[in-house]
Amino acid sequence: MDDYQPGTDCPLYVELGDTINLVNLSYDPDGDSFTSLWEITGPNGYFSTQTTHNATILGADTAYNWGDYQVRLTVTDIHNASESKESQLSRPK
């Protein structure tokens, strides 16, 4: 039986206001369950690690941290197969 690694996809959606919602559209082609790890870095030393399916950067965190945020999403299935995807989000001044 083949075990295919899960695929990742994390398009970034910016809501009105300062809160940034990161939506996880990852899937596992075998239908296996998987875990999610978000690693987010940004201006002024901002860093957040989240293990929820979707992630959020709260408005209180972005209020004075304008600029680029690097987002890395890693998904790992029950067979320890994993895949990561990195994206950049720019918050204009």
Secondary structure, DSSP 4 states (H G I P E B T S, - for coil): ---PPPB----EEE-SSS-EEE----B-TT---EEEEEEEE-GGG-EEEE-SSSEEE-HHHHTT--EEEEEEEEEEETTS-EEEEEEEEEE--
